[in-house]
Amino acid sequence: MSSLLARISDLIRAEGPITVAQYMTLCLHDRQAGYYATRPGLGAGGDFLTAPEVSQMFGELIGLWAVAAWRAMGAPDRFLLVELGPGRGVLMEDALRAARVAPDFLRALRLVLVETSPVLRAEQARRLAPFTPQSLDRIGELPDALPLILIANEVFDCLPARQFVRHAGAWREQVIGLDEAGNLAFGLGPAPRGLDLPEAADGTVIEQSPAQTALAEALGARLAGQGGFALIIDYGRDRPGFGDTFQALHQFEKVDPLARPGEADLTFHVDFSDLARSGVAGGATASPILTQGTFLTRLGIAARLQSLAAAQPAKAATLLRQAERLVAPDQMGDLFKVLALSSPGLAPPAF
């Protein structure tokens, strides 16, 4: 039994079943044995691939979007370029390479990375060393004297969520306890208090993430006060809906979320309509919600593909497959959504 599994089991024995959100927080962010603290499996040799790991085109287009956003802000001579959850730093490395078309942009930026994983921080510092990035634990530590352009790619999906199940005509919270053999098992806890949940058939699952809502509202407040943009890209839906989206990934395979605490990545699909409402509640303006395929197409992925293929003819077929993976409706193109939050009066490019 792993040390984290043992501690979770002891916690349940001592205090009773825990919520799915509590379990997810322990599995991902425990300082001694949590997934992101010890073994974040990004890249081809890990547990999952993010869009920047699929193709350089993704980060390059984000970099060009950031340059356009900076110009829409009036090209300030100092601003914060912030990435939440930068992974191995691949997206930002590609973005800054593309941004060399705007030397004034590069001179004006102050690079800030919001990252809690010591393993990933070390990789980010190595990869982005020419820009001397500053690493912070949370957005609350960001300086507030400068406007900002913030990128959050596949960040909100790993924030904890609660699950509620309709049972016998009433909503009950899904919890995690121990079965008779002492193994982790799902069960139903008490009816939730203070939540306005819709009528639904028995067996229906609904998910809510106070952590996602709070982060979007905090971003909205920062943008309202400091000026600038936040670009949010993740997998999820563009309207509220039902369904169990809690999943675990280990070595590119979906596994039982209870089987490998601390050893697998845990995620929920993001409700982008809720993020938009929360950002507006914080004081920002929310863009329309686009699919990733539409967004990258508007940014010019076809032209970038053509340029790369012309420069590297031997890799043309591979480059085409990479682009299709990013934009095709049956791959990442429709599942992933894009939302921009901005300070009032600013219009985000490509929306």
C-alpha positions in Angstrom: 0.0 0.0 0.0 1.4 3.4 -1.0 1.9 6.0 1.8 -0.7 8.3 0.3 -3.3 5.5 0.1 -2.5 4.5 3.7 -3.0 8.1 4.9 -6.3 8.5 3.0 -7.5 5.2 4.4 -6.6 6.3 7.9 -8.3 9.7 7.4 -11.5 7.9 6.4 -11.4 5.5 9.3 -10.9 8.4 11.7 -13.3 11.0 10.3 -15.6 9.2 7.9 -16.0 9.3 4.1 -14.5 12.3 2.2 -15.8 14.2 -0.7 -14.5 13.7 -4.3 -13.1 17.2 -4.1 -11.1 16.3 -0.9 -9.8 13.1 -2.5 -8.7 14.9 -5.7 -6.9 17.6 -3.7 -5.0 15.0 -1.7 -4.1 12.9 -4.7 -2.9 15.8 -6.8 -1.4 18.3 -4.4 -0.2 16.4 -1.2 3.2 17.8 -0.6 4.8 14.5 0.1 3.1 12.1 -2.4 0.7 14.1 -4.6 0.9 13.6 -8.3 1.9 17.1 -9.2 4.4 17.3 -6.4 6.3 14.1 -7.2 5.6 12.7 -10.7 3.7 15.0 -13.1 3.7 12.7 -16.2 3.6 15.2 -19.1 4.9 14.4 -22.5 5.4 11.3 -24.6 7.0 9.4 -21.8 4.4 10.3 -19.2 0.7 9.9 -18.7 -0.9 12.4 -21.1 -0.1 14.9 -23.9 -1.2 18.5 -23.8 -1.7 20.5 -27.0 1.8 22.2 -26.7 3.3 18.7 -26.5 1.4 17.6 -29.7 2.8 20.4 -31.9 4.9 23.5 -31.8 2.2 25.2 -33.8 -0.1 25.5 -30.8 2.4 27.5 -28.6 3.5 29.6 -31.6 -0.1 30.7 -32.4 -0.7 31.4 -28.7 2.4 33.6 -28.8 1.1 35.5 -31.8 -2.2 35.9 -30.0 -0.4 37.4 -27.0 1.4 39.9 -29.2 -2.0 40.9 -30.7 -3.5 41.2 -27.3 -0.6 43.4 -26.1 -1.1 45.7 -29.1 -4.9 45.8 -28.3 -3.9 47.0 -24.8 -2.0 49.9 -26.3 1.4 48.2 -26.3 2.4 49.0 -22.7 6.1 49.3 -22.1 5.9 47.0 -19.1 3.4 44.2 -18.5 3.2 40.7 -16.9 3.1 37.7 -19.2 1.7 35.0 -16.9 1.1 31.3 -17.4 -0.8 29.2 -14.9 0.3 25.6 -14.7 3.0 25.9 -17.4 3.9 22.2 -17.4 7.3 21.6 -18.8 7.4 25.2 -20.2 6.9 24.0 -23.8 4.0 26.3 -24.6 5.8 29.3 -23.3 9.0 28.4 -25.1 7.2 28.1 -28.4 5.1 31.3 -27.7 8.2 33.4 -27.0 10.0 32.1 -30.1 7.0 33.1 -32.3 6.9 36.5 -30.5 10.3 37.4 -31.8 8.4 39.1 -34.7 7.7 41.8 -32.1 10.9 42.7 -30.3 9.2 45.5 -28.3 6.8 42.9 -26.9 9.7 40.8 -25.7 11.4 43.8 -24.1 8.3 44.9 -22.3 7.3 41.5 -20.8 8.0 40.3 -17.3 7.6 36.5 -17.3 5.7 35.0 -14.3 4.9 31.3 -14.0 2.4 30.1 -11.4 3.4 26.6 -10.5 3.5 24.5 -7.3 5.4 21.4 -8.6 9.1 21.5 -7.7 9.8 19.0 -10.5 8.1 21.2 -13.1 9.6 24.4 -11.8 13.1 23.1 -12.4 12.3 22.2 -16.0 10.6 25.5 -16.6 13.5 27.5 -15.2 15.9 25.5 -17.5 13.8 25.8 -20.6 12.9 29.5 -20.2 16.2 30.7 -18.7 16.8 33.5 -21.2 13.7 35.3 -19.8 14.5 34.8 -16.1 11.0 33.7 -15.1 9.6 34.4 -11.7 7.9 31.4 -10.1 4.9 31.8 -7.8 2.6 29.4 -5.9 -0.7 31.1 -6.6 -2.2 34.0 -8.5 -2.7 35.9 -5.3 1.0 36.5 -5.2 1.1 38.3 -8.6 2.2 41.9 -8.5 -0.8 44.2 -9.1 1.0 47.3 -10.5 1.2 46.1 -14.1 -1.3 45.0 -16.8 -1.2 41.3 -17.6 -1.7 38.8 -20.3 -2.4 35.4 -18.7 -2.5 32.0 -20.3 -4.2 29.0 -18.7 -4.0 25.8 -20.8 -5.4 22.7 -19.2 -5.4 24.2 -15.7 -9.0 24.3 -14.7 -9.7 20.6 -15.4 -7.4 19.6 -12.5 -9.1 21.8 -9.9 -11.2 19.7 -7.6 -15.0 19.4 -8.1 -17.8 17.9 -6.1 -20.2 15.3 -7.4 -23.9 14.9 -6.6 -26.0 11.9 -7.5 -29.8 11.9 -7.8 -31.0 9.0 -5.6 -34.6 8.1 -4.6 -35.9 11.4 -5.7 -33.3 13.5 -3.8 -29.7 14.8 -4.4 -26.9 13.1 -2.4 -23.2 14.0 -2.5 -20.9 11.3 -3.9 -18.2 10.5 -1.3 -15.3 8.1 -1.0 -15.1 5.6 1.9 -13.9 2.1 2.5 -15.6 -1.1 1.6 -15.7 -4.2 3.8 -12.3 -5.3 2.5 -10.8 -1.9 3.4 -10.5 -0.7 -0.2 -11.5 2.8 -1.4 -15.0 2.8 -2.7 -17.6 5.3 -3.8 -20.7 5.9 -1.8 -23.5 8.4 -1.1 -23.2 11.0 1.7 -25.8 13.3 3.1 -28.0 15.6 1.0 -26.1 18.8 0.1 -27.0 22.0 2.0 -27.4 25.4 0.5 -27.2 24.2 -3.1 -29.9 24.9 -5.7 -29.8 21.8 -7.9 -32.3 21.1 -10.7 -34.8 18.3 -10.9 -33.5 15.2 -12.6 -34.0 11.4 -13.0 -32.5 9.0 -10.5 -28.9 8.1 -11.3 -28.2 11.6 -12.8 -24.8 13.0 -11.8 -24.1 16.7 -11.6 -20.7 18.3 -10.9 -19.8 21.6 -9.3 -16.3 23.1 -8.8 -16.1 25.9 -6.3 -12.3 26.0 -7.0 -12.8 26.6 -10.7 -15.4 29.3 -10.0 -13.2 31.0 -7.4 -10.2 31.1 -9.8 -12.2 32.5 -12.7 -13.7 35.2 -10.4 -10.2 36.1 -9.0 -8.9 36.4 -12.6 -11.9 38.7 -13.4 -11.1 40.9 -10.4 -7.4 41.1 -11.4 -8.2 42.1 -15.0 -10.7 44.7 -13.8 -8.1 46.2 -11.6 -5.0 45.8 -13.6 -6.1 45.7 -17.2 -5.4 43.0 -19.7 -6.5 39.6 -20.9 -6.7 36.0 -19.7 -6.9 33.1 -22.2 -8.4 29.9 -20.9 -8.1 26.7 -22.9 -9.4 23.3 -21.6 -11.6 20.4 -22.3 -15.2 20.7 -21.3 -18.6 22.0 -22.4 -19.9 25.4 -23.3 -23.1 25.1 -21.3 -24.3 23.5 -18.1 -24.9 19.7 -18.3 -25.2 16.4 -16.4 -22.8 13.5 -16.4 -19.9 11.9 -14.6 -16.6 13.3 -16.1 -14.3 12.4 -13.2 -11.4 10.5 -14.8 -7.8 9.2 -14.1 -5.0 8.9 -16.7 -2.0 6.7 -16.2 0.4 6.0 -19.1 -2.2 7.4 -21.6 -4.8 4.9 -20.4 -8.0 5.7 -18.4 -7.8 3.9 -15.1 -10.0 3.6 -12.0 -9.7 7.0 -10.2 -9.5 5.2 -6.8 -6.8 2.7 -7.9 -3.7 4.8 -7.9 -3.9 7.7 -5.5 -1.0 10.0 -6.2 0.1 8.0 -9.2 -2.4 9.1 -11.9 -3.6 12.4 -13.2 -7.2 13.2 -12.0 -9.4 15.6 -14.0 -13.0 16.9 -14.5 -14.5 18.5 -17.6 -14.8 22.3 -17.3 -18.1 24.1 -17.5 -17.0 27.2 -19.6 -20.3 28.9 -19.2 -19.7 28.9 -15.4 -16.2 30.3 -15.9 -17.6 33.1 -18.0 -20.2 34.0 -15.4 -17.6 33.9 -12.7 -15.1 36.1 -14.6 -17.9 38.6 -15.2 -18.8 38.5 -11.5 -15.2 39.4 -10.7 -15.5 42.5 -13.0 -14.1 41.3 -16.3 -15.8 41.0 -19.7 -16.2 37.5 -21.1 -15.8 36.6 -24.8 -17.9 34.1 -26.7 -16.9 30.5 -26.1 -15.1 29.0 -29.1 -13.9 25.5 -29.8 -10.2 25.0 -30.0 -10.5 24.1 -33.7 -12.2 27.4 -34.5 -9.8 29.4 -32.4 -6.7 27.9 -34.0 -8.2 28.2 -37.4 -8.8 31.9 -36.9 -5.2 32.4 -35.7 -3.9 30.9 -38.9 -2.9 27.3 -38.2 -3.3 26.4 -41.9 -0.8 29.1 -43.0 1.6 28.0 -40.2 1.3 24.4 -41.2 2.0 25.3 -44.9 5.1 27.3 -43.9 6.5 24.5 -41.7 5.8 21.9 -44.3 7.6 23.9 -47.0 10.6 24.3 -44.7 10.7 20.6 -43.7 9.2 18.5 -46.6 10.2 15.2 -45.0 8.0 16.1 -42.0 5.0 17.3 -43.9 2.9 14.3 -43.2 3.7 14.4 -39.5 3.0 18.1 -39.3 -0.4 17.5 -41.0 -1.3 14.8 -38.5 -0.3 17.1 -35.6 -2.5 20.0 -37.0 -5.4 17.6 -37.5 -5.1 16.4 -33.9 -5.3 20.0 -32.7 -8.3 21.1 -34.8 -10.2 18.1 -36.0 -13.7 17.8 -34.5 -13.3 14.2 -33.6 -9.9 14.8 -31.9 -9.1 17.9 -29.8 -10.9 20.4 -32.0 -14.4 20.3 -30.5 -13.8 18.8 -27.1 -11.4 21.6 -26.1 -13.0 25.1 -25.6 -11.5 28.6 -25.5 -12.6 31.6 -23.4 -11.0 35.0 -23.1 -11.6 37.3 -20.1 -10.6 40.9 -20.5 -10.7 44.2 -18.6 -13.8 46.2 -19.6 -13.3 48.0 -22.9 -10.8 45.6 -24.4 -11.7 43.3 -27.2 -9.7 40.0 -27.4 -8.1 39.1 -30.7 -9.8 36.2 -32.7 -13.1 36.3 -30.8 
